[in-house]
Amino acid sequence: MRKFLSFCLSFLVVFFFVGSAYSKEIKIGVVMPMTGPVASFGQSSWHGIKIAKSINPTLKDGYTMKLILLDDKGDKVEAANAVSRLINKEHVKAIIGPLTSGDALSAGNIAEKANIPLLTHSATNPLVTKDKKYIARVCFTDPFQGKVAAKYARSNLKAKTAAVIIDIAQDYSVGLAKFFMKNFEAMGGKVIAKTFVQTGDSDFAAQIALIKAKNPDIIYMPCYYQALALFARQARQFGLKQTILAGDGASEVALIKVGGKAVEGLTFTTHFDPKAAVTGLGKKFIKAYKKKFKEIPSTLAALGADGYFIMANAINRAIEKKELTSEGINKAIRSTKNFKGVTGVITINPKTGNAIKSAVIQKVKNGKFVFVTVVNP
């Protein structure tokens, strides 16, 4: 009998400690395109998140963050399904991602209805957060990015005319093109050609013929890196020599690997450059990333890290206020102020959920992304 009672007591002690350990776990969903057309973005983001977690593995009061990664394949339906599963089956308290604007728009509606905070690290379309109470972002928005690109085109490239190429399958591309054109023309420039492509296209002969006939000073193409690389190769083959200006969708080394010499001089707005990483956390992240992956972190890796760091910071503040609920985490995310992250100092507007932060301009030179300048909001 004594042995039985001793066994029961031991079992209860083990059960208590195991149960306590699990109760200290906070489930956070992560939705990324690990496969599909923008898999490189998703993989880079996940690498950044993992490095961030290695730098900051524990939270206050002994809590830890359990990350549950689901692949949305860069597809709007898959993104919505992933968020539904994370909320209804995994019972997460918050979500990092999705990555693209189209996926974030689709998935954000589900998170909003469930009152689950969703923090996207790289979806820049303003509609992602419009009229939402539970959706926020750590990246800048396209109205700001489009204005920065237009100003650079007019002031630095001295462009008077532009051709614009829009991917009609991507909300990101449609929105960013709109804001660039609006600002470029408001600054005295003129859009003399507008043409369209669709994700997955590999033949740009028609678009090139139109642009060649119009002969603009620059080409603005706010598309993802695959389309940019293929277009640049074909454009150079057909004699187009204009500077190609792009958005943050160019921010992936695959652009250079696929585009080669054709993308030399391509210039784009983005979120991060190691030379602009002036915060202590930024320097620590770059060092840890280089040690693990033997390369400089990409923009998406840095943004992914900031998604994790800001989520962790918000959870810690929720713990301090004894509001460790989805509602409490959401309040903390939206009260983020002057957070010194990897991609710069970030403040999230409590009313809109949008980040207030600087933009970086980079260009391709000698087969590498090189720093041009920082533009403050």
N, C-alpha and C positions, 0 to 999 in steps of 0.2 A: 504493500500500500504506500509506504514511504517512497519507494522507487517510482511508483506511478505518479504520486503527487509532485515529486522532484522533476520528473519528465514533463509534466503539464506546466509547471512553473517555468522551466527552461524554454518550453515551446512559446509560452505567452510572452516571455522576455524577448525572444528572437522576433516574434510576430510584431511586437510593439516597435522595436527598432527598425525593422524592415518597413512596416507601415508608416513610421515617422519619416523615413528616408523618402518614400514615394510621395508622401504628402507635401514634401518640400520641393517637389518637381512642378514646374510651371510649363504646361504644354503651349508651345508657340508654333503655328504653322508657317511653312515656307513654300511659296508657289513660284517655280522657276521653269523656263523652257530648257530642260536638260537634253532634249532631243528636238528635232525639227529645224525649221529654217533659221532660227536665231539661237541655236544651241550654244554657240560660242559665248554669247552674252550670258546665258544662264549658268554655264559652267564657271565662267569667270566670277560671276556674282556669288556663287556658292563657295568658291575658293576664298573669296574675300570674307564671307560670313564665317567660315571655319577658322580662318586666321584670327578674326575678331574675337571669336569665342575662346580661342586658345590664350589670347591676351587678357580677356575678362571672363573667366569660366564660371565664376560664382557671383551670386547676388547677395543682398543684405539678409541678415538673419538666417544664413545657411541655405537659402533657396538656390536652386539651379534652374536653368532654362533647358527644357527638352525640346529640341528642334525636330519637327516632323516635315520632311521634304516631300513634296509631290510634284511630278513633272506635268506641266500644262501643254508641252509640245509646241508652244507658240501659237496656240489655237484658242479662240474665244470661248468655244463650248467646253473644251477641256479645262480651261481656267475656271469657268463657272462651276463645273463639276468638282474640281479639286477643292475649291473653297467650301462648297456644300458638304463634301466629305469631311473636311477638317472641322467644320462647325458641328455637324450632326453625329458623326461617328467618333472622331477623335476628341471632341469637346475642348478645342483649344480656346485660350483666353484672348489671343490676338494673332494676327497674320502679318508676315513680311512678304511683300510682292503683291501682285504679279509685276512682271518686268515691263512689258510693252503697254502703251496707252490703250490699245484695243482690248487686250486681255484684262487690264485693270478696270476698264469701263464695264466690261461684262461681269467680272467677279465682284466688283465693288458694290453693285446693286444688291447682291446676295448678302454680303457682309453688313451692309447698311440696314437691311430689313431685320437681320438677326442681332443688331446692336453689338457687333464684334468689331473692334478696331482693326483696320487694315492699313498698313504703312507701306506704301510703294516706294522703292528706292530710286526708280528711274523712269516712271511714266510721267511724261511732261505735258500732255494735253490738258488744258484747263478744265475740260468737262469731267475729268476723273474725280475732282473734288467738288465740283459745283453743286451747291445745295445739299451737301452731304455733312453729316455730323460725326461719322465714324471713319471717314477716309482721310488720310493725310499723306504727305510725301516729304522726302528729304532732298529731292532734286528741285532745281528751278523749273519754271513753267515756260511753255512755248511763246507766249506773248513777249516775255523778257528775252528769250533766246533769239527769236525772230528779229527783234529790235537791235540786238547786239550784232547779228550777222549783217543786217541792212546798213548799220552805221559803219561797220568795218568795210563793207563793199564800197560805200560812197567815199569815206574818208581816207582809207588806207589803200584800197585798190583803185580808187579814182574812177569807179565804174559809173557810166551814165546810163547804160542799157543792160538788161539781164534777160536770160532765158530761164524758165523755171520748169523743172521736171518733177512731177508728183506721182507717188505710188497711191493709186486710188483704193488699194486694198488695205491701207494702213491709216488709221485715224491720226497717228503721229505725223505722218508725211503730209496729209491733207491740211491739218491744223497749222503745222509749222510753216508750210508754204504760204498759207493765208496771211500769217503775221509778218513774214518776211516781205511779201509783196506790198502789204499795206504800209509798212514803214519805209521801204525802199522808195516808193512813189511819193510818200509824204516828205521825204528828204530830197526830192527833186529828180530821182531816177525814173526810168521808164521800163516796164516789163514789155518786151516786144515779141516774146514767144512763150507760150505755155503749152506743155505737152504732158502726156500721161503714160505711165507704165503700171504693171501689176506684179506683185510679189511672185517670184518664180520665172519671170521673163528672162530670156537669155539673148534675144536678138533686138538690138536697139537701132537698127538701120533707119527706120522711119523717123524716129525722134532726132537722130543725128542729121538726117537730110533737112528736116525743118530748121534746126538750129543753124546749120551751115548756110542755108539760104538767108536767114535773118542776120547772121553775123553779130551777135551781142558782145558786149565787153566781157561779161562773165556768165557762167552757168551756175545756177543755184539748184542743187539736187538734195533735198532733205529726205534721203532714203537710207536704208540699212546698208551695212558694209558690203554685202554680197553684190547687190545691184550696182553700187557705186564702183566697185572694182571692175566688174564686167563692162559697165558703160564706159569707164575711163579707157580701158584697153581698146574698145572698138572706136571710141571718139578719136583717140590719138592716131589710130590706123587710118582713119578717114580724114585726117588733117586738121581736126579741131585743136586749137592751141590755147584757148581761153582757160583762165583759172577756174577750177571747179570748187565751188564753195558749198559746204554741207553742214548738217547739224550733228548732234551727238550720236546719231546712228552710225557715224563713221568710226566711233571710238573702239576699235578692236583690231588687234594686230593682223587678223585674217585679211583685212583690207589690203595691207602691204604684201602679204604672202600671195594673194590672188592677183592683185593689180600690178605688182612689180613696178617697173619704171614708169608705167602709165599714170600712176597716182602721185608721182613726184609733183610737189607744189600744191596738192589738194589741201585746202584749208577748211577748218571746221570749228564750230563752237562746241564746247564740252564742259565737263564738271571738274576735271582733276588733271594735274600735272605734278610729278614729284618735285619739280622746282618751285611750285606754288604751295607745297605742303609745309606750312610754317608752324602748325600746331605740334605740341609734344606727342599727342596721340597719333597724328599723321606720320611723324618720323618713326615712332615705335612700330606702327603697322607696316610701313615700307621695309624696315629692317627685318621684321618677322616673316614677311611675305617673300622677300628675296632669299632668306635662309631656307625656307621650305620649298619654294618652287624654282629657285635659281634664275629668277627674272624680275623685272620691275612690274609692280601691279598695274593692271589696266584700269581704265576709268570705271568699268562695271564692277571690278573687284573692290575698288575704293568705295563706290556707292553701296555695294552690298554690305561692306563693313560698317558704313555709317548707318544703314538700316538696322543692323544688329546693335550697334553701340547706343543709338537713340532709343531703341526698344528696351534695352537693358537699363538705361538711365531712367526711363519712364517707369519701369516696373519697380526699381529701387525707390523712387519717390512715392509710388503707390503703397509700397510696403511701409515706408516711414509714416504715412498718413493712415495706415491700417485700412486701406481701400484696395486690397488685392483682388479686384474683380475686373471684368472687361470694361465696365464703366469707369472704374478708377484709373485703369491703365490708359484708357482713351483720354481722360481729362489730363493726365500727366503728359501724354504725347503732345497734346495741343497747347500745353503750357511750356514747351521746350523753348528756352531762350538763351541765346549766345553760347550754344553748345559747340565746343572746340573739337570738331570732328576731323576725319581724314581728308575730306574734300573742302574743308574750310570751316568758318564759323557759321552755324546754322541756327536760325530762329524760325519757329513754326507759328504762323498767324493763327491764333486761337479761334477766330471766326471762320476762316476759309480752309484751314488745314494745309495751306501752301507754305513752302519754305522760302525764306528770304535769305539769299546767299549770292555769292559772286559767280561769274562765268569765266571760263578759261578759253583762250583761242590757241589751237595748235595747228601745225602744218606738217606735211610729210617732206622730209629733207634727207637725202642720202639713205633712203630706206628705213627711216626712223621717224617717230612722232617727236617733234621738237616744240618747245614752248615759245609762244609768241607774246602773249600778254594776258593780264587779268582785267576783267571789266566788272566793276562793282554795281550793285543795284541802285 
